[in-house]
């Protein structure tokens, strides 16, 4: 009886010991807890963490950078520090968090919005050995693809014809928004017939874009193309267009980034003509990197310190229906463990792609 009792204690000790040593991760989510993109993003991360046996905790800032900094301070200087802190350089908060992390023993990984070139120089990032680097989607390519697809669908302009375009970008101090704008301007350089009447910052919100678009469609009534850096702003601008008596997808072609159910349905209905998506998976792929780093893999060797992955792709109706059918289960069918570099040769490159969900 004593041996059985001791055996049970040993088994319980091993069980709780393994649980206690599970790799812990805190993600500072810059969005709101009701914001479709960031909720979906966190769900994909949770699916990856579950598959990889990571203990992931998500903290939402509710779009308040001060909340992000407070949450970072708690994670980095509190009594229960995680092994890893994952953050987004939204509103340029990353440098302050990196300074808070000094001597904390917590390793940092930046996702979606990397450090800007100026920030890297000012920080002297080499002083932060616990900064693992960043993983982002190629947002410049997303901005480029949207306008190119709109123009392909519209067809060639007639000699001397001018094509009027309106653009809705995100928050000014957000690298992803800036990169998408750069992609827009690259496409504009290739198409001098397109006249960008005005670019405004809709702050990623439907309400703000609706207010702006209501005025802009009156100011520029010949607008036939609308480029939007996310889905919420595109939907707000569409609402404004309908208020003027015109139909999205007919008189005016819209583009957007993201794969919310509403945006996917708009793509199927033809109200959004050019939809780009894929970057909601970045957090999930970040979990693979942290799983490997915790097991001694030099992740820098398998893709560099600051990796920009071509995750964005144009979403056709088949893709849109497939993503709609998944709903909140985007990560359930992905074998994240199979993507690990553990035991792989030095030449191995992580095969991160939206196609992994669509197969």
N, C-alpha and C positions, 0 to 999 in steps of 0.2 A: 504493500500500500504506500509506504514511504517512497519507494522508488518511482511508483506511478506519479505521486504528488510532485516529486522533484523533477520528473520528466516533463510534467505539465508546466512547471515554473520555467524550466529551460526553454520550452517551446514558446511560452508567452514572452519570455525575455528576448528571444531571437526575433519574434514577430514585431514586438514594439520597438526593438532596436532598429530593425530595418525600416519601420515607418518613420522613426525619428530621424533617420539619415537620408530620407527621400530628398532629392534635390529640390530646393524651394525657389520659386520665381514669383516676383511681383511685377505686374504690368500696370504702368500708369497710363490709363486710357484717357486721351484728351477730350473725348466726346461726351455726350450725355448718355445716361442709362436708358434713354428711349430713342436714341438716334440710330436709325436702321443700319447705316454703314458700320458704325463702331460696335454695335451690339453683334452684328453678324461677324465682324472681325474677331471679337472676343470669343464667340462660339467656336469659330474655326481653331483658334488657339487652344481652347479647352479640349476640343477633340484630339488635337495633337498631343497635348500634355497628358491626357488620359492614356493614349496609346504608348507614350514614351515613359510612363510612370514618373511624371514630374508633378510636383505640388504647386499648382498655379493659382495665384490670387489676383483678381482684377480690381483695380481702383479707378472709378470714373471721376474725372475732374469737373464734369458738368459744364465744360467749355470755359472754365475759369483757371487761368494760369497760376493764380495764387493758390488754388486748391492743389494743383499739381505739385507746386513747390512744398507745400505743407505735407502732402503725402510722401514726397521724396525724403523730406527730413525725417519723418517717422520711420520710413523703411531703412534709411542709411545710418541714423543715429539712435534709433530706439533699441530696446532690449532684445527684440526678436528680429534680427536682421536676416533677410533672405540670402541665398547663395548668389542670386542674380536679380538685377533690376533691369527691366525692359522699359524704354521710354521713347517718346516721339518729340522731335524738335519743333513742335507746334508753338507758334508765337515766340520762337527763339529761346525756349527755356532750358535747352540741353546744357549750355555752358555753366549755368548756375547749379544745376544738379550734379554735374561733374565735379565742381568745386566742393559741393557738400559731401561727395563720395570719398574725398581724400582720406586715406587711412581707415576707411570703414571696413575693408575686407570684402566688400560686396562688388561683384563684377557687373559691368554695365554693357548693355547692347542697345543701340539706337535703331529704331525701325521707322519706315515710311518717310520721315523727313530727316535727312542726315544733317550733319554740321555743314554750314556754309564754308566756303574757302576762307573768308575773313575770320570766321570763328575758329577754324583750325589754327590759323596763324597767331591769333591773339591768345589762344589757350595754351599754345605750345603743348599739343596733345600728348607728346612723349612723356610729359610729367605724370600722366595718369596710366600707370601700367595695368590697372584693373578695367580700363576701357577696352573692350574687345573689338570695337568697330561698329559698323552699321550694315543693315541690309534694307534696301529700298527697291521699289519697282522703278522702271524707266519712265518717269512721268513726262519727260520731254517727248518721248516717242508717242505717248498717249495724246498729247496736245496736237502733235503733227498728224497722227492717224485720223483724228476726228475731222479736221478740215479737209484733208485729202479725200476722205470718203464722202463728205457732203458735196464736194465739187464733182466727184465722179458720178454721184447720183443725179446731180443737177444737169450735167451735160456741159459741153463746151460753150463758152460765151460767144456771141456773135461779134464780128469785127467792130471795134469801137464801143462795145457794150460794157457797162460798169456793173459789177455785182456788189451789192451793199451787204455788209456783214456787221452784226453786233456780237460782242464777246462779254461773257460773265465769268470773271475769275474768282478765286476764293479769297482767303485772308492775305493781306499784303505781306505779313511777316511769317509766311509759311513757304518753305522751300518747294514743296510739291506744287503749289499754285504757281510759283515763279517758273518752275521747270515746264509746266504745261503751257504757260504763256510763251516760253521760248520755242516750244514745238509749234505753236500757232504761228509765230513770226517766221519760223523756218518755212512752213508751208506757204505763207503769204509771199515770201521772196520768190517762190517758184511760180506764183500766179499774180502777176501785176494787174490783172483785170479785176481782182477782188479789192474792194475799198473797205477797210476797217473803219467804220464810222465812229465807233466809240467802244472802248474797253472799260468796264466798271468792275469794282470788287463787291460781289454780292455776299461776302463773308460766309459762303457755303450754305446760306439759308434760303428757303423758298420765299419767305415773307419779304426779305430784303430784295431779292431778285424781282419779285412781283411788282414792288413799288418802283424799282428802277425801270423795269421793262414797260410799265404803263406809260411812263414819260418818254422813254426812248422810241417806242413805236409811233408815238405822235410826232416826235422830232424827226424821225427818219422813216417815213411811211413806205419807202421803196425797199426796205429791208427784206431780203429773201433767205438769208442764212443766219442762224444763231448758233454760236459756239459756246458751250458751257463746261466749266471745269468740274462740275459734279451733277448728279441727277436732281437734287433738290432745287438748285437754281434753274435748271432747264424746265422743271415742272412749274415753278413760279412764273417763268417767262411765258410758258405756254398758256397759263391761266390769263395772263395779261393780254396775250394775242387773241384769245377767244373773246375777251371783253371788247375787242375792237371789231369783232364780227368776222375774223379770219380763222382758218382751220389749220392747226399744226400738221405738218406732213404734206400739205398741199400747197398753199400760198407761201408758206415759210417752212424751211427744213431745219430741224433741230438736231444737235448732237449733245452727248452727255457722257460722263464717266460714272461708273458704279453699277451694281447689279441688285439693287433693291427690288422687291416684288413689283412695286409700282413702275419702276423704270423698265423692268423686263416686260411687263404687260404693255407699256407704251411702245416698246420696240416691236412687239407682236402686232399691235394695232396699227403701226405705221406712224404714230405721232412722233416718236423719236426715230430719226432716219439713220443716225450713226451712233451706236452705243459701244463704248470701250469699257472693259472690266478686267479684273484679275488681281488688283493690288490688295483686295481684302484677305488674300491668302498669305501676305507677308509675315504676319504674326505666327502663323502655323509653321512656316519654314524656319522662323527664328527659334521655335521650340526644338526643332531638329538640331540646329547648330548648338544650342545650349546643352542638349542631351549629350552630344558628342564631346563638347568642351569639358563637361564634367567627368567624362571618361578618358580624358587625357589626349584627345585628338587636337592637333594644331589646326583649327578651322581656317586660320589665315592661309594655310598651305593649300586649302581646297577652295579657293575663290577670292582670296585677298581680304584685306582689313575693311575696306569700304566697297562692298559689292552692290552693284546695281543690276538687277535681274530683269530680263525682258518678260514680264508677267502679263502686261496688257495685251489684249487682242480685241479685234472687232467682233462683236457678238451678233451672229446671224440668228434668224428665227429659231432654228433648231437648237442652238446653244441657249437661247433665251428660254425656251420651253424646258430644256433639261435643267437649267438652274432654278427655274420656278418650281419644278417638281421636287427638287431637293429641299426647298424651303430652308428650315433652320438645321438641316442635317448635312451641310456641305462637306464636313470632314469625316463623316461616318464611314464612307467607302474608301478612304485613303489609308494605305499602309505606310504610316510615317516611319516605322522602324526600318522598312525596306530601303528608305532613303539615306540612312545613316552611313557615315564614312568610317565607322568602327570596323577595322579589319580590311579596309579597302586600300589599294595601292596609292602612292603619292600623287598619281595622275588623276585620281577620281575627282570629278566635279559634280556637285549636287544638281540633280535633274529637276529643279523646282519649276513647275509650270501649271497653269490653269488646266491644261489638258489632263492632268492627273485626276481631276474631278469629273471631267466630261467623258472619259473613256467608259 
